[in-house]
Amino acid sequence: MAKILNPDICVIGGGAAGLSVAAGAAAFGVPVVLVERGRMGGDCLNFGCVPSKALIAAAKHAQAIRAAGEFGIAAGEPVVDYERLQARVHAVIGAIAPHDSAERFESLGVKVIADTARFVDDRTVATGDHIIRARRFVIAIGSSPAIPAIPGLAEAPYLTNETLFDLKRLPEHLVIVGAGPVGMEMAQAYRRIGARVTVVEAGKALSSGDPELAAIVLEAIRAEGTVLHEQTAILSVERQADGVRLLCENAQGRFAVDGSDLLLAAGRVPNHASLDLGAAGIRHDAKGIAVGADLRTSNRRVYAIGDATGGLQFTHVASYHARLVLQQILFRMPAREERDIVPRVTFTDPELAQVGLGEAEAREKFGRIDVVRWDFSANDRARTDGLDRGLIKITVGRRGRIIGAAIAGAGAGEMINGFAFAIANRLTLKHFRGYVAPYPTLSEIGKQASISYYAPVARNPLVRSVIGMLRYFG
Ligand SMILES: Cc1cc2nc3c(=O)[nH]c(=O)nc-3n(C[C@H](O)[C@H](O)[C@H](O)COP(=O)(O)OP(=O)(O)OC[C@H]3O[C@@H](n4cnc5c(N)ncnc54)[C@H](O)[C@@H]3O)c2cc1C
């Protein structure tokens, strides 16, 4: 007989989004039930951010050995022990896992149910052993890798982010479908640790950001030996004795790509199939669960957050959504998602980071804008460290208001923090110009760009004559 629970909040999904809601509610002593059907920590910890960044870190070490000659140190081809590399990736996951574990959440006061949840009506969720009637539900069911409809793919062996990090041997030739952030991060990392890599992309690679900055990153990745076919259709996939064959077509004609392994990185689909959203009157489509800016679904009792909404799919968005939902449920305060304050980072080398409106979007919205540019090669730290390949572009509105920033370069993911802070707090370039940046740091690039915005003031005849007059006073 199913046990009936009546918590204030029922959270469905124990990934970054769901865990943040559960931990926040429990901290205020609010009864909360969390249902997770798979691994606590969700995609980010188990199959996403954490393993991919641990792999990228290993790949950076490998690349540093190749590039050491520039610094007067003997360079060479790194010897990669793939098993040890993967073991470290899993050790990193293991070290973080206790923080997201059912035991920790139980100790915080959350009732954790390891099962699949589904709606049975507009105010009830069922699992195998429980009926949950909560005052509010938060759907945080995340997303899964999209499997494109390519003839032959279903019969061919392929990897996704859910299986890639369990691969026991280094692929000889990794073929990646999709040149978005996940595809390009993995392409560069696998190339650096010694695989041949080919990426096939139907449109343009890294197309969601500033094209000029994406070009800087793509040039660097291509220079390391990754082959990238953009605007290329995959007509079919065929299983071969020693891997896969993709039949491709682009403006140059048809060609085949033979690989030892195939990785799909062609976008994400929401996990809502098992949830029976219709039973609760929750509107959804193939992209995700429909929500308003307040993250409420068409059922007023139910919120949806994180990847499940099909919006910006990042871990920091999942926790941002969690905060907005907690603000509404616990404090009955209105909250609205602001997408312009969310930074987006691709952890290639150089990194690609963006926040706020890009140049094209800002021109469309505001008409007249300024774009301040500063090249990494004009920064002393970039020079000392051999990191002078990069560019920052700051989009500036009236009275110096920062409305966007985009960076391609080393440390872009760290540097974008300052601009995310500035945009969230509606700051201007004057604020950026006014703070003292430590020397020599890459972060000075943002400050140098801000100073350059005000450079014309030094040539202004009125300003010059005022300075000239003041000189008479000694
Ligand atoms: C390779 C890769 C690298 C990434 N790197 C980054 C990065 O560097 N930085 C970044 O910000 N983002 C990154 N992301 C994106 C990030 O992982 C996701 O945005 C984030 O994990 C979303 O969190 P979530 O809680 O919405 O969903 P998830 O983490 O997917 O969690 C959802 C959970 O719900 C559970 N669930 C689903 N249905 C049910 C059900 N019916 N009942 C019970 N439980 C259910 C699932 O088992 C899952 O554990 C990366 C993604 C990938 C794939």
The ligand as a Gaussian input file, in Angstrom:
#p B3LYP/6-31G(d) Opt

LIG

0 1
 C       28.906000      17.393000     -21.448000
 C       28.233000      18.540000     -20.737000
 C       28.998000      19.519000     -20.172000
 C       28.400000      20.567000     -19.486000
 N       29.172000      21.542000     -18.963000
 C       28.609000      22.577000     -18.315000
 C       29.405000      23.589000     -17.731000
 O       30.633000      23.548000     -17.813000
 N       28.800000      24.596000     -17.073000
 C       27.433000      24.663000     -16.960000
 O       26.922000      25.599000     -16.354000
 N       26.635000      23.717000     -17.510000
 C       27.200000      22.676000     -18.178000
 N       26.401000      21.702000     -18.712000
 C       24.930000      21.811000     -18.537000
 C       24.505000      21.329000     -17.156000
 O       24.996000      20.027000     -16.938000
 C       22.974000      21.338000     -17.042000
 O       22.491000      22.602000     -17.423000
 C       22.523000      21.042000     -15.623000
 O       22.975000      19.772000     -15.229000
 C       20.993000      21.095000     -15.534000
 O       20.578000      20.749000     -14.245000
 P       19.089000      20.241000     -13.982000
 O       18.978000      20.055000     -12.504000
 O       18.120000      21.111000     -14.675000
 O       18.999000      18.826000     -14.718000
 P       19.780000      17.459000     -14.479000
 O       21.121000      17.679000     -13.962000
 O       19.645000      16.699000     -15.756000
 O       18.937000      16.737000     -13.336000
 C       17.659000      16.225000     -13.565000
 C       17.459000      15.001000     -12.718000
 O       16.086000      14.626000     -12.778000
 C       15.993000      13.221000     -12.757000
 N       14.686000      12.842000     -13.321000
 C       14.241000      12.993000     -14.584000
 N       12.983000      12.575000     -14.703000
 C       12.604000      12.144000     -13.487000
 C       11.400000      11.590000     -12.966000
 N       10.312000      11.424000     -13.719000
 N       11.356000      11.242000     -11.646000
 C       12.448000      11.425000     -10.855000
 N       13.607000      11.937000     -11.298000
 C       13.687000      12.312000     -12.598000
 C       17.174000      12.766000     -13.604000
 O       17.549000      11.446000     -13.269000
 C       18.247000      13.792000     -13.225000
 O       19.105000      13.331000     -12.223000
 C       26.980000      20.624000     -19.386000
 C       26.193000      19.618000     -19.956000
 C       26.810000      18.584000     -20.624000
 C       25.942000      17.521000     -21.237000

